[in-house]
């Protein structure tokens, strides 16, 4: 299913494999479509879900989120 975490996982994979421009473009797409900031630098564990596709979620780029967490809409993690 296409949601913010799906696009995050693609951008994170590209970032870890040193693809230079596409992760930033995908992060911009997440912002425009879902009104969310889910940066590819954040470490989000497997199985983590974002409520309502991740609408309004803001995650700090240095955040570390564990496996199988559920994050609701309009949630800010970090400073």
C-alpha positions in Angstrom: 0.0 0.0 0.0 1.3 3.4 -0.9 1.8 5.5 2.3 4.6 7.6 3.8 6.4 4.7 5.4 6.5 2.9 2.0 8.2 5.9 0.4 10.5 6.3 3.5 11.7 2.7 3.0 12.5 3.4 -0.6 14.4 6.6 0.2 16.2 4.9 3.1 17.4 2.1 0.9 18.6 4.5 -1.7 20.4 6.6 1.0 22.2 3.5 2.4 23.3 2.5 -1.1 24.7 6.0 -1.8 22.3 7.2 -4.4 22.8 11.0 -4.3 19.6 12.8 -5.4 16.6 10.5 -5.2 16.2 10.2 -1.4 15.8 14.0 -1.1 13.2 13.9 -4.0 11.2 11.2 -2.3 11.3 13.0 1.0 9.9 16.1 -0.8 7.2 13.8 -2.3 6.3 12.6 1.2 5.9 16.2 2.3 3.8 17.3 -0.6 1.4 14.3 -0.6 1.1 13.4 3.1 2.0 16.7 4.7 4.7 14.8 6.7 8.4 15.0 7.4 9.8 11.5 7.5 13.5 11.9 6.7 15.6 9.1 5.2 18.3 9.7 7.9 15.9 8.5 10.7 16.1 4.8 11.7 12.7 3.3 11.7 12.4 -0.4 12.5 10.6 -3.0 10.5 6.9 -3.5 10.9 6.4 0.1 12.0 3.1 1.6 10.8 1.9 5.2 10.5 -1.7 5.8 11.2 -3.8 7.1 8.3 -0.9 6.8 5.9 1.3 9.1 8.0 -0.7 12.3 7.6 0.9 15.1 9.5 3.7 13.0 11.1 7.0 14.8 11.9 10.0 12.7 12.7 13.4 14.2 13.5 16.3 13.1 11.3 18.2 11.6 14.2 15.3 9.7 15.7 15.5 5.9 16.3 12.2 4.1 16.3 11.9 0.4 17.2 10.3 -2.5 15.4 6.6 -3.0 15.2 5.6 0.5 16.5 2.4 2.3 15.6 2.6 6.0 15.2 -0.7 7.9 14.9 -1.5 10.9 12.8 -0.3 14.4 13.8 2.5 13.1 16.0 5.9 14.8 16.4 8.9 12.7 17.4 12.0 14.8 18.2 12.8 18.4 18.7 
